[in-house]
Amino acid sequence: MLSNALENAESRRLLAVVDEMREMLHHEKIALPQIAVVGDQSVGKSSVLEALSSIQL
């Protein structure tokens, strides 16, 4: 499943944009968030992130 998502053209484009942003911000000492939440559908991934961040997703 993960390999299919990474092969998706949209996913590759978004990852390229994130890489560009990291390169631009490297000298500014601004770090982009680095987290990956992986799991089956409806197992509580969003709930865990909401609990950790106190932000409703």
Summary of the structure (lengths in Angstrom):
residues: 57
radius of gyration: 14.2
end to end distance: 23.1
largest distance: 38.9
contacts: 85
relative contact order: 0.09
helix: 61%
strand: 0%
